[in-house]
């Protein structure tokens, strides 16, 4: 396998369509969580939510509480929604039947505090006294006595519950979590956001030119009024000047390093390279960028895409990346690939010696981040779904347009980019693996093989 920089047919922008999660899917989600809750021996499961850490809560209710905190308390026979002034009425729209309880302290500062009932008193009325209670935040800790939800909530639970443990693994354990695999409806649902990010990155890459501003690129990246799963990045030259992480009015100049990132529910697209036509436009210290960094990196991306399979361990995939892109030389430190869903990084089964098995229904990002001293960043991040024949048949039957899009993307990767992805791979966006290290050029990286 040889990676070459050549003229490549540009993929079309995606035209994604939304798919609503079905009642059957919401019922299945509830059953998965309650089954794990029962298996772990919990009498109650407390699921925390705020805008940034609400994906486990949203998995069951269908919504997040925007600018307030909230708790979903799942018992054997009943589920309660504890929310502030502006979200307690959302009990009416919850996809999971809930009984609303107003707790004004979850409201925004200086809003009216109707009633002074303490949180531990609310917990007591629900009936968690002396019971075994699991708390789901958004992080996994080996020590189940650690919690990542606000202190006053944990302290109120400690005053009431008999035994309190971190139970986030019920949702996101890379081995057993309820959320790590998706059915056909969920994959079609998440494909919308992944394809929207794909469309944005293609529009932005196509529009890169001298004189364009970061904010203009940022406008092209964002789409359909959807809330991003990450901060949108359009950064030219030195990043994060004056601690500003958002696009600014800075103008792109030839030879600038350039980073573009946009993500929504279901997937993210990220590109890093140069506003250049070739290596001749780069600063002297960056002249070896293509050969020394971009090509070896892209070979690792190809290796990831060509070898990932259901049934393999995450540790095996990790070892393959370590072999073609040694961490000691290319200085990557994060997991080379991770799961995603409503949030950009759900959890990861891909780490050294991981025994977590990759399964049909997983949505994964190929996310490898080298950091080689002296060189600018490099990135061609995108996402795929792993789907066995049975799952693909369900997608084909229920969502024929989505299925056709998956097939076209797979064919593009094989025929145009030369990447031999397996039949289990469903690329989540048209931009997947399309990488132009020099964004003023029409050339992209692709695979050339000796056996062709």
N, C-alpha and C positions, 0 to 999 in steps of 0.2 A: 504494500500500500504506500503510495506516494501522494503527498498533499501538494497541489499546485494552485497558483494564483492565475486565474484565466477569466476570459469573458464567459459569463454565465447568464442564462435566461433568468430574468427577475421574476419572482413569484408575484401573483396578483394579490391585491389587498383582499382581506377577508370581508365578507358581508354577513356578519353573525346575526342570528335570530335567537331571541330569548326563549327558554323553555322553563315553565313553572314546575316546581317540585310537586309531584302528585300526592294524593291522600295515601295511596298505598306506600309510597316512599316514606312519608312522615310516620306512618304507622310502623313500618319496618325499622326506622331509626329508633323510635321509642322502645320497641321490643328488644333491639340489640343492647341498648343502654340498660334497661331494666334487667335483662338476662345477666349482664356482667355485674350489675349491682348486687343481684341475688347471689351470684357465684362468689362474690367477694365477701358476702355476709353483712352488707350494710342494711340498716333499718331505714335510713334516710340518705339521700344524696343531695348535697347543696352545690348548685352550679352558679358560679359568679359571672357577672357581666358588667363591662363598661364598653365604651366605643372601641377601644383598642384591643380589648381582651374579652370579646363576646362571642367568639365563634362556636364554642361548645354549647352555650346558651342558645344561639341562633340555630344550631343543628336540630334542636327540638322544638323551638317556638316559631322559627321562621323569620325572626326580626332581632335587631339589637336595639338597645335603649338609648342610642344616640349620645346624649350629653349627661346621662345620669348613670349611677350604679343600679344594679338590680340583683336579686337572687331568685333562682328557681329551686324550689325545695320539693323533691320527689319522694313520696312515701309509698307504702304498699298499696294504698287505696286512693290516694289523692295527691294532686300536685298544686303547689302554691306559687304565686308570683308576688314577691315583695318588691315594690317599686315606689319611686318618688312621685311628685305632683304631676309631672307631664308624661309619665309612662304607665301609671297604674291602669289607665283606661285601655292600654294595649292588650289587656287580658282578653278583650273582645275579639281581637284578630289573631291571637296566638293559635298556631297550628296544633299545639298540644293543649287540650283542655286544662285550664288552670283556675284556681280561686284567687282573685286579687286581694292583696293586703297593702294598704297605704302605709309607707314608712317615710314621713316627710324629710328625715335627715338625708335620704338619698337624693333630695332635690337640689337645685342650684343655690348658690349662696344668696341669702337674704330673701328667699321666697318664703311665703307664709308657712309656718310650721303648725299645722292643724293637729293638735294632739301631741302628747309628750310620752307616748308609750315607748318603753325601752325595747331595744332589739331582742334582748334575752327574754323579755316577757312575751314577745311575739313568737319566738322559738318555743317557749313553754306552752303556749296555747296550741301550737301546731302539734306538740306531743313528742318532742325529741329528748325530753328529760331521760337521762340515764341510758340512752340508746347509742348504738354504734353508728357514727355518722361519717360519711365520706365527703370531702370538699374538693371540687374540681375548679381549679384556676385555669392556668394556661401553660404551666411548666411541669416538666417531669423531674422529680427529685428521688434519688435513691433512698433518702431518709424521709419516710412518710410522715414524720412529725413536723416537717417544714411546709410552710404555706406561702403562696404568692398572692393572697388577697389582702385587702386592707386590715390593719391590725385590730381596729375596733370590732370588725365583723368576727374575726377569729376569736378574740377575747370573749365576745358575747356567746359564741358557740361553745367555748371551753367552759363557761359558767353553767351551761345548760346540758350539753351532751355528756354521756357517760364515757365514750371513747371517740376521739377525733383523729382522722387520718387524711392525708392527701390522697385523693382518688382520681387525679387527672388522667392516670393511665387507662381508666375505663374508656376515655374518649380517644386518646392519641398515642398510646403505647404502639411502637412500630411493629410489635409482634402480635398484639391482640386487640388493639384499640377499635372501638366501634366505627370510628370515622376513617380508618386507613384504607378501606375499600369502598367502591361505589357501584351502584347498579346502573342499568342502562339509562334510566331517567336522570340520575345524578350526573353521569358523564355528559349527557346532552345539555344539562343545566349548566355545568361548569365550562363546557366548551365555549359558551357564549363569551364569558369574560376572557378566556385565554385567546380566543380568536380576535376579540376586540383589541387586546394588547398587541397581537400580531399585526393587525391592520395599522395601528398607531406607529409601531416601530418601522414598518415598511414606508409609510408616508413620510416620516421624519428622515429616514436614511435617504430617500429619493430626493428630498428637498435640501439636503446639506449643500451649502455653497458659501463662498466667501461673502461676508456682509450680512448674513442672516443672524438674527439674535437668538439667544438661548430661549427667550420667552416665545418667539415664533415657533421654534422647534417644540417647545413644551405644549403649545396649543395644538400642534399636529399630533403629538403623542396621545393627548387625552381625547376621549370619545364618549358619546351617548349620555353624557351627564352622570356617568357611573362613578361611585366612590372607589378610589384606588386602594389596592391592598398594600402599596408602598408609596413613599414620596416619589413623585415624578422627577426624573433626573434629566436635565439637558445642560451639560456642563462643558464649557470649552476652556482650554488652557488649564490654569491652576484651579483645582476644585475647592469649593467651600471657603472662598476668600471672605474675610470678615465674618466667618462662621455662618454664612448664608448657604443653606442646603437646597434652596429652591432655584428654579431658573431665574436669571436676571436679564438685564438689558445688554449684557456683555455681547460683543459682536464676534462671530467666528472668523478667525484668520487662517490662511493657509499655513499648515504646519502645526496647528494647535492639536493637542490631544483632545479627544471628544468622547463623552460618555452619554448614552441615551438609555433610559429605563422607564418602563411603564408596566403596571400590573393591576389586574382585577381578580375577582373571585375566579378560581380555576387555573390561573397561570400568569406568568410574567414573561416579558421579553426584555432583554438587556443587550446592548452592544457597546463595546469600547474599542476605540482605534484612533485614527487621525483624520482630520480634515485635510486630506492630501490626495494627490493623484497617483503618487508612487513613493518609494523610499527616498527619492531624490529631493522631495519636499520637506523631509524631516530634519529637525535639528541634528547636528553632528553626533551628539551622544546617543541619538535614537536610530542611527542608520541601520543597525542590525535587527531592528524590531521584527520585520517579517520573518526572517530566517531563524532568528534566535528565540523568538517568543510566540508570535502569532501562529506559525505553522506547527510547532510542537504542541501548542495548546489545542489547535483545531484537530490534530491527530487524536488527542485524548477525548475530545467531544465525539469524534467518529467512533472511537473504540467503545465509548459508553453506549452510544446508540446501536451499534452493531452487536453488542454482546448481552445487553440486558434482556432477561427472560423471566417468565414466571417459574418459580421453583428454585431459582438460584438464591444464594444467601447474599445479604448486603455486603458481607465481608469479602466475598469472591469478587464482586464488582469493584469494591475499594482496591483490592490487590491489583486488578487489571489497570486501573488508572495510575496507581503507584508505579507500575512497571513501565508504562509509556511516558509518564510525566512525573518523574520522581519528586516527591515533596521536598527532599533535601536540596534540590537544585532550583525548583520552581516555586518553592516557598508557599504552597497552598496549605492552609491549616484547617479549614472548615470541611464538612462532609462533602464529598464529590457527588452531590445529588441528594434530593430530599423530597418528601411528600408535600403536597399542597392541596388546598380545598378552598374554604371561605377566606382563609388567611394565606399569606404568601409562603410561609414555612410552618407546616403542621408539626412535623417531627421527621426523623430520618432513620431508615433502616440501614443506611450505607455508612459504615464506619469500620475501623480496623477490627478484624476478627469477629465482626457482627454475625450472629447466627440467625438474625431475623430474615425470614423467607419473603421474597418478592411475590406478590399475589396478583391474580387477575382482579381488575377493578381499581388498582392503585393508580393515582395520578402523580407523576414524578417530574421534577425539574432537573434537567441536566445543568448543574450549577457548579462549575469548577473555577476557582478564583486564584490564579497565580499572582504572585507579587515579587517580581524580580527586580532587584535594586538596579537603578539606572534606566529602567524602561517604564513607559507609561502602561496603563492598565490594558487588559485584553478581556473581551467577553463576547460570548455568543450564546446567551442563556435562553432556553425555551422549555416547553413541557410536552410530555407524552402521556397517554394512558396505556397501561398494560391490559390487554383484553384477550381472553382465550376465545376459542371458536364459538362457544355457547353464548358468551356475553356479546360478541360481535353480531351474532345472529339476532339477538334481541334488539340491539341498536338499529340494525338494518330494517327490522320489521316495524319498530315503533317510530324511528326517526330517519327515514330514508335519505333526506337531504343532508343530514349530518353525516350519515354513513358514507355517502358519496363524497363529501368533503374530506373525510378521513382518508378514503382511498386515493383521491387525487393528490393529497399531501404526501402520502406514502410513496406514490409513484414518482412525484417530483424529487423526493430525496434519493430514490434509487436511480432514476434515469438521468436527472440533471446534475445532482451533486455527487452521484456515485457512491452513496452511502447505503450499504446492504442491510437495511433494517429488517427485522423478522416480521412475519405475518401477525405477530402479537402486538406490534406497535401501532398505535393510533396517534399520529401527530396532532396536537391540540390547536395548532395555528399554521397558516401558510408560511410564516417567516421562519419556522423551525429549521435550524442549522444553516440558514442563509447568512453568510458572514462576509462583509466587506471591511477588511482591516483599514483600507484607505477609502474613505467615504466620498471623496470627490471623483473616484473612478467607478466605472461600470463593472470592473472585475471583482470576482469573489473567490473564496477558497473552495476547492472541490477535490475529489479523490480520483487519482489515476492508478490503474492496476496493471501489473505485468501480465496478468492472465486474460486481458481483454484485447 
